[in-house]
Amino acid sequence: MSTPLLTVENLQLSFAGEQVIRGISFNIYKGETFALVGESGSGKSLAALSVLRLHPTQAYLQADSIQLAEIDILRTPESELCQVRGRRVAMIFQDPMSSLNPVMTIGQQIAETLQLHFYLNTQQCTEKVLALLEQVGIPEAQRRINEYPHQLSGGQRQRIMIAIALAGEPDLLIADEPTTALDVTIQAQILQLLKKIQQENGMALWLISHDLALVSNMADRVAVMQSGVIVEVAENKTIFTHAKHQYTQKLLNALPDINYCAEHAKPEKETLLKLTGFKVHYPIRKGLFKRVVDYVKAVDDVSFTLEEGKTLALVGESGCGKTTLGKGLLNLLPSTAGKVEFAGVDLASLSTEQLRAQRSAMQIIFQDPFAAMNPRMLVLDIIAEGIRTLQLDITEQERISIVSSLLQQVGLDETALYRYPHEFSGGQRQRICIARALAVKPKLIVCDEPTSALDVSVQKQIIELLKNLQKTQNISYLFITHDLAVVAEIADEIAVMYQGRIVEHGTVDKVLRHAEHPYTKKLLSAVPVLVQ
């Protein structure tokens, strides 16, 4: 085989004397897709950051060699590395909201890379930015170029991150969970785009992912990482058909199956949530006096019911209004029209104080776990905040005991109590957010992509946890997701959302096996299937 583009030999990373990456070695070749898979917290993202010397300052990095083509990464001065990062090697980070600058437009942020590495005038730069936005599937690029990150959906922010990384035309692209927040149709487009760029430019792709079906469709070689060690490396077909290591076999066995469609023979119960003609419209203002010229119909005339102890999955492409609907029905966003009834009570009829009292019965798990937590608060305080507010008679020791139990339920131990959010991986942060939602014993939880940041083994644990909680505590879920295989495992009914409207609604079996709407059929055809 040809000379490797990237060579990593005996890479080690330590925090306060404790090794989190324990001597990993691998090569990546020009034009190759190399996938690194493993549990959340296994060190995958830290390995990628360490190769770029972007590891946390409190960590101690050691390696025999990190060689990118002719560049010795370990011995290159930081000033020269700034010209390497973004140009020779680029990275799509896992958490788009915390990686984008909130006070710069998306056009300015993409242009920043172009201006740093290429000699382009203003017009050329703008044309290139628009081309990149169209490449990654951002609709109405001419209008979106002047918008800010908070005005985009989670999936759209992820696509902006991809556009920024591609702007420098790198030799090596490190993609850390690049399609985590994307629906399956856009995911397929992005993967086709990355493959096309690889073929045109010979770019190498280092793919970090927990989606084994995606990896089986994309990768040439796969490395499996567990607790800071690469336990198995093999060609794609070999690892998915003849996995040798016990941990690799465990990951494969934990994959959700879209054909599962478990029988959900639950008896009819009382209606917990009822939406009637629900709308969330945002005005578009133009001109000197900012007159309203039109509306963005984020949620447009949506009606459905959700019974006690059941799960309604809300699926659809990024930007179709799923998250807006979830926040709107909880009154976290102002609605334009329609009626929301919870346990027979019209929420619009409640006073501010009554609505606040109702909050404990209606909780939400947000899509972006890092942005959803106060970075200055300990995990103990984050989870206990609701308990402290709503259950005044509980002692501090009882609160600690409750929080410890919740952490164990979501797969974390007591050592997490006195740590901060930045000390955890993306998947671990999501588990903390799930524990926080469960802390006040709600009747309804709006789950906004609760498993998108989790590896398959932990994802399976969380799905089982949510199902068990539903059985024991009769909790209802509005489960917002783009992962149809997860839907098959957990949902009773599916509502398919497209451009702010529900276009198809029915039981899991009916929608997944006998879809009627063309958009639903398109979603199903785009689901990645494990290639063996």
C-alpha positions in Angstrom: 0.0 0.0 0.0 1.1 3.6 -0.6 2.7 5.9 2.1 0.2 6.9 4.8 -1.2 10.4 4.8 -1.4 10.3 8.6 0.7 8.1 10.8 0.0 7.9 14.6 2.3 5.8 16.8 1.8 5.1 20.5 -0.4 8.1 21.2 -1.0 8.6 24.9 -3.1 11.3 26.8 -3.2 11.7 30.5 -5.2 13.9 33.0 -3.5 14.3 36.4 -1.5 11.1 35.9 -4.5 9.1 34.7 -4.3 7.8 31.2 -7.4 8.2 29.1 -5.7 7.2 25.8 -3.3 4.4 26.3 -0.9 4.0 23.4 -3.0 3.8 20.2 -1.4 3.5 16.8 -3.0 3.7 13.3 -2.5 4.9 9.7 -4.8 6.7 7.4 -4.2 6.7 3.6 -5.0 9.2 0.9 -8.5 8.8 -0.4 -9.4 6.3 2.3 -12.3 6.4 4.8 -11.1 5.3 8.2 -13.8 4.9 10.9 -13.2 5.0 14.6 -16.1 3.6 16.6 -16.7 2.9 20.3 -18.6 3.8 23.4 -19.2 7.4 24.4 -16.3 8.4 26.6 -13.9 5.8 25.1 -11.5 8.6 23.9 -12.5 8.8 20.2 -12.9 12.6 20.1 -9.8 13.2 22.3 -7.7 11.1 20.0 -8.7 13.3 17.0 -8.1 16.5 19.0 -4.7 15.2 20.2 -3.6 14.6 16.6 -4.2 18.3 15.9 -2.7 19.3 19.2 -6.0 20.7 20.3 -6.2 18.5 23.4 -7.2 20.2 26.7 -4.4 22.3 28.1 -4.5 20.4 31.4 -3.8 17.1 29.6 -0.4 15.7 29.0 0.2 14.4 25.4 2.9 11.8 24.5 3.5 10.0 21.2 6.3 8.4 19.3 5.1 10.0 16.1 2.2 12.0 14.7 3.1 12.6 11.0 0.7 14.3 8.5 2.4 13.8 5.1 5.6 15.8 5.4 4.6 17.6 8.6 5.8 16.4 12.0 2.9 17.6 14.1 4.7 17.1 17.4 7.6 19.4 16.4 5.8 22.0 14.3 5.5 25.4 16.1 2.0 26.5 17.0 2.2 29.5 14.6 2.8 27.1 11.7 0.1 24.6 12.9 -2.5 27.4 12.4 -1.8 27.2 8.7 -2.1 23.4 8.8 -5.4 23.3 10.7 -8.3 24.2 8.4 -6.2 23.9 5.2 -4.3 20.6 5.3 -6.5 19.0 7.9 -10.0 20.1 9.0 -12.4 18.9 11.6 -16.2 18.8 11.9 -16.8 19.0 15.6 -19.5 17.0 17.5 -21.4 19.9 19.1 -22.3 22.5 16.5 -23.9 25.1 18.8 -20.9 25.4 21.1 -18.5 25.4 18.1 -20.1 28.2 16.2 -19.7 31.9 17.2 -23.1 33.2 18.3 -22.4 36.8 17.3 -21.2 36.1 13.7 -23.4 35.3 10.8 -23.0 31.9 9.2 -21.7 33.5 6.1 -19.0 35.4 8.0 -17.9 32.1 9.8 -17.5 30.2 6.5 -15.8 33.2 4.9 -13.3 33.3 7.8 -11.7 30.0 6.6 -11.6 31.2 3.0 -10.0 34.5 3.9 -7.4 32.8 6.1 -6.2 30.3 3.5 -7.1 31.7 0.1 -6.6 35.0 -1.7 -10.2 35.8 -2.7 -11.9 39.2 -3.1 -15.2 39.9 -1.5 -17.3 38.8 -4.4 -15.4 35.6 -4.9 -15.6 34.8 -1.2 -19.4 35.4 -1.2 -19.9 33.2 -4.2 -17.9 30.4 -2.6 -19.8 30.7 0.6 -23.1 30.4 -1.3 -21.8 27.4 -3.2 -20.8 25.7 0.0 -24.2 26.3 1.6 -25.9 24.8 -1.4 -23.5 21.9 -1.4 -24.4 20.9 2.2 -28.2 21.3 1.6 -29.0 24.6 3.2 -32.2 25.9 1.6 -32.5 29.5 0.5 -28.7 30.1 0.8 -28.9 33.7 -0.3 -31.2 34.5 2.7 -29.5 32.2 5.2 -26.0 33.6 4.6 -26.9 36.5 6.9 -28.5 34.5 9.7 -27.0 33.6 13.0 -26.6 30.1 14.5 -29.5 30.4 16.9 -31.8 31.0 13.9 -31.1 27.5 12.5 -32.2 24.1 13.6 -29.7 21.6 15.1 -29.3 19.8 11.8 -28.8 23.0 9.9 -26.1 24.1 12.3 -24.3 20.7 11.8 -24.4 21.4 8.0 -22.8 24.8 8.6 -20.0 23.1 10.5 -19.5 20.7 7.5 -19.4 23.7 5.1 -16.7 25.4 7.3 -14.6 22.2 7.3 -14.9 21.8 3.5 -14.1 25.4 2.8 -10.3 24.8 3.2 -10.3 21.9 0.7 -8.3 19.7 3.2 -6.2 16.6 2.5 -7.7 15.0 5.6 -11.1 15.7 7.0 -11.8 14.5 10.6 -15.6 14.1 11.0 -16.6 13.7 14.6 -20.2 12.5 14.5 -20.9 14.6 11.4 -24.4 13.4 10.9 -25.6 13.0 14.5 -28.2 15.8 14.3 -29.3 15.1 10.7 -32.3 13.3 9.4 -31.8 10.3 7.2 -32.4 12.1 3.9 -29.9 14.9 4.6 -27.5 12.4 6.1 -27.6 10.5 2.8 -26.9 13.7 0.9 -24.0 14.7 3.2 -22.4 11.3 2.9 -22.8 11.3 -0.9 -21.2 14.8 -0.9 -18.2 13.6 1.2 -17.8 10.6 -1.0 -17.9 12.8 -4.1 -15.3 15.2 -2.7 -13.1 12.2 -1.8 -13.2 10.9 -5.4 -12.5 14.4 -6.9 -9.8 15.5 -4.5 -8.4 12.2 -3.1 -9.3 13.6 0.4 -8.9 11.2 3.3 -11.8 10.9 5.7 -11.4 10.0 9.4 -14.9 9.2 10.5 -15.8 9.1 14.2 -19.2 7.7 14.7 -21.4 5.5 16.9 -23.7 4.7 13.9 -22.5 1.3 12.8 -24.9 1.1 9.9 -23.5 4.4 8.5 -19.9 3.2 9.1 -20.6 -0.1 7.2 -21.7 2.0 4.2 -18.9 4.5 4.3 -15.7 3.1 5.7 -12.8 1.2 4.0 -11.3 0.2 7.4 -12.7 0.3 10.9 -11.0 0.6 14.3 -12.9 -0.2 17.5 -12.0 1.8 20.6 -12.7 0.8 24.2 -11.5 2.6 27.3 -8.7 4.5 25.5 -7.4 1.4 23.6 -8.0 0.3 20.0 -9.1 -3.3 20.5 -9.6 -4.3 16.9 -8.8 -2.9 13.4 -10.0 -4.6 10.2 -11.3 -4.1 6.7 -14.9 -3.0 6.6 -16.4 -6.3 5.5 -14.3 -8.3 7.9 -15.3 -6.4 11.0 -19.0 -6.6 10.3 -19.1 -10.3 9.4 -16.2 -11.8 11.4 -15.7 -9.5 14.4 -13.1 -11.1 16.7 -13.2 -9.0 19.9 -16.0 -9.5 22.4 -16.6 -5.7 22.6 -17.1 -5.4 18.8 -19.6 -8.2 18.9 -21.4 -6.5 21.8 -21.7 -3.3 19.7 -23.1 -5.1 16.7 -25.6 -7.0 18.9 -26.9 -3.6 20.3 -27.9 -2.2 16.9 -31.6 -1.2 16.8 -33.5 -2.9 14.0 -36.0 -0.9 11.9 -37.8 -4.2 11.1 -38.3 -4.9 14.7 -41.7 -3.2 15.1 -42.4 -4.6 18.6 -46.0 -5.3 19.3 -47.4 -2.4 21.3 -50.7 -3.9 22.4 -51.4 -1.4 25.0 -55.0 -0.8 26.1 -56.6 2.5 25.3 -56.1 5.0 28.1 -57.1 8.6 28.9 -55.8 11.3 26.6 -53.0 13.2 28.3 -52.1 15.6 25.6 -54.3 17.0 22.8 -53.2 19.6 20.2 -55.8 21.2 17.9 -54.9 23.5 15.0 -51.5 24.3 16.6 -49.4 27.0 14.8 -46.1 28.7 15.3 -45.4 31.4 12.7 -42.5 33.8 12.7 -42.8 37.1 10.9 -40.4 38.1 8.1 -39.7 41.8 8.3 -38.1 43.9 5.5 -37.6 47.5 4.6 -36.7 50.6 6.6 -39.7 50.3 8.9 -39.3 46.5 9.2 -42.8 45.8 8.0 -44.1 42.2 8.0 -44.0 40.9 4.5 -44.5 37.2 5.1 -44.3 34.5 7.7 -42.1 31.5 8.3 -44.7 28.8 9.1 -42.5 26.6 11.4 -45.6 24.7 12.7 -48.7 25.0 10.6 -52.0 23.6 11.7 -50.9 20.5 13.6 -53.4 18.3 15.5 -52.8 15.1 17.4 -53.5 13.3 20.7 -51.2 11.4 23.0 -52.5 8.9 25.6 -51.2 8.3 29.1 -48.3 5.8 29.1 -47.7 5.8 25.3 -45.1 7.1 22.9 -45.7 9.2 19.8 -42.6 9.5 17.6 -42.3 12.7 15.6 -40.0 12.3 12.6 -39.1 14.5 9.7 -36.2 16.3 8.1 -34.1 18.9 9.9 -35.8 22.2 10.0 -39.3 20.8 9.4 -40.5 22.2 12.8 -40.2 19.2 15.1 -38.3 20.9 17.9 -40.4 24.1 17.5 -43.5 22.0 18.0 -42.1 20.3 21.1 -41.1 23.7 22.7 -44.3 25.4 21.6 -46.6 22.9 23.2 -44.7 23.2 26.4 -45.1 27.0 26.1 -41.4 27.5 25.9 -42.0 29.3 22.6 -45.0 31.6 21.9 -47.6 29.9 19.7 -49.6 31.8 17.0 -52.8 29.8 17.1 -54.4 26.6 18.2 -55.1 24.9 21.5 -53.0 22.7 23.8 -54.8 20.6 26.4 -52.8 18.7 29.1 -54.8 16.3 31.3 -58.0 18.0 30.1 -56.7 21.5 31.0 -56.3 24.2 28.4 -52.7 25.5 29.1 -53.6 28.9 27.7 -56.2 29.4 30.4 -53.6 29.0 33.2 -52.0 31.9 35.0 -48.2 32.2 35.1 -48.1 30.8 38.6 -50.4 27.9 37.6 -48.4 27.1 34.5 -45.2 27.1 36.6 -46.8 24.6 39.0 -47.7 22.4 36.0 -44.1 22.4 34.8 -43.1 19.4 36.9 -45.6 17.3 34.9 -44.1 18.3 31.6 -40.4 18.1 31.0 -38.1 18.2 28.0 -34.8 16.6 27.1 -33.1 19.1 24.7 -31.3 18.2 21.5 -28.0 19.9 22.5 -27.0 18.7 25.9 -24.1 21.0 26.4 -26.1 24.2 25.6 -28.9 22.9 27.9 -26.7 22.9 31.0 -25.2 25.7 33.0 -21.4 25.2 32.6 -20.7 26.8 36.0 -22.9 24.3 37.9 -22.0 20.9 39.2 -23.9 17.9 37.9 -25.4 17.4 41.3 -26.9 20.9 41.3 -28.0 20.7 37.7 -30.1 17.5 38.3 -31.3 18.6 41.8 -32.4 22.1 40.7 -36.0 20.9 39.9 -36.2 18.8 43.1 -35.0 21.8 45.2 -37.6 24.1 43.7 -40.6 21.8 43.7 -40.0 19.5 46.8 -39.1 21.9 49.6 -39.4 19.3 52.4 -36.5 17.1 51.1 -33.2 17.4 52.9 -29.9 17.9 51.2 -28.8 14.3 51.9 -32.0 13.0 50.4 -31.5 15.1 47.3 -28.0 13.7 46.9 -29.3 10.2 47.3 -32.0 10.8 44.7 -29.6 12.3 42.2 -27.1 9.4 42.7 -29.9 6.9 42.0 -30.9 8.8 38.8 -27.3 8.8 37.6 -27.1 5.1 38.1 -30.3 4.7 36.1 -28.8 6.4 33.1 -25.5 4.6 33.2 -23.3 7.0 35.2 -21.8 6.6 38.6 -21.5 8.8 41.7 -18.2 10.3 40.7 -20.2 12.4 38.2 -21.9 14.3 41.1 -19.1 16.8 41.7 -18.0 17.4 38.1 -18.9 20.0 35.6 -20.6 19.4 32.1 -17.4 20.1 30.1 -15.7 17.1 31.8 -18.0 14.7 30.1 -18.4 13.4 26.5 -21.4 14.3 24.4 -23.2 11.1 25.1 -22.5 11.4 28.9 -23.9 14.9 28.9 -27.1 13.6 27.2 -27.5 11.1 29.9 -27.2 13.8 32.6 -30.0 15.7 30.8 -32.2 12.6 30.8 -31.6 12.3 34.6 -32.6 15.9 35.1 -35.8 15.4 33.2 -36.7 12.4 35.3 -35.9 14.1 38.6 -39.3 15.7 39.1 -41.3 12.6 38.1 -43.1 14.0 35.1 -46.2 12.6 33.3 -45.0 13.8 29.9 -41.5 14.1 28.5 -40.7 15.7 25.2 -37.6 13.9 24.1 -35.8 16.0 21.5 -33.3 13.6 19.9 -32.4 12.0 23.3 -30.3 9.2 21.7 -28.7 11.0 18.8 -25.4 11.6 20.7 -25.2 8.1 22.2 -23.3 5.1 20.9 -25.4 2.0 20.2 -24.7 0.1 23.4 -25.7 3.1 25.6 -28.5 4.0 23.2 -30.0 0.5 23.8 -29.7 1.0 27.6 -31.5 4.4 27.4 -34.3 3.0 25.2 -34.8 0.2 27.7 -34.6 2.7 30.6 -37.3 4.9 28.9 -39.5 1.9 28.2 -39.2 0.6 31.8 -40.0 4.0 33.2 -43.0 4.1 31.0 -44.2 0.8 32.4 -43.6 1.6 36.0 -44.4 5.3 36.1 -46.9 5.6 33.2 -44.9 8.4 31.5 -45.9 9.5 28.1 -43.3 10.5 25.5 -43.3 12.8 22.5 -40.2 11.3 21.0 -38.6 13.6 18.4 -36.0 11.8 16.3 -34.5 11.2 12.9 -33.5 7.6 13.7 -36.3 5.4 12.4 -34.7 2.2 13.8 -35.0 3.7 17.3 -38.6 4.6 16.5 -39.3 0.9 15.7 -38.0 0.0 19.1 -39.8 2.5 21.3 -42.8 4.1 19.7 -46.5 3.2 19.6 -47.4 5.7 16.9 -45.5 7.8 14.4 -46.3 11.2 13.1 -44.3 12.3 10.0 -43.7 16.0 9.8 -42.9 17.9 6.6 -42.6 21.7 6.2 -44.5 22.3 9.4 -47.4 19.9 8.8 -48.1 16.3 9.8 -48.3 14.4 6.5 -48.8 10.9 7.8 -49.9 9.5 11.2 -50.4 5.9 12.3 -49.2 3.0 14.2 -45.5 2.0 14.0 -46.3 -1.1 12.0 -48.5 0.8 9.5 -46.2 3.7 8.9 -42.9 1.8 8.7 -44.2 -1.2 6.6 -47.1 0.3 4.7 -46.2 4.0 4.2 -48.6 6.0 2.0 -47.1 9.5 1.7 -44.2 10.0 -0.8 -42.2 11.8 1.8 -42.5 9.0 4.3 -41.4 6.5 1.6 -38.4 8.8 0.8 -37.4 8.8 4.5 -37.6 5.0 4.7 -35.5 4.5 1.5 -32.7 6.7 2.9 -32.2 4.7 6.2 -28.7 3.2 6.2 -28.7 -0.6 6.4 -25.8 -2.6 7.9 -23.7 -3.9 5.0 -22.4 -7.3 5.7 
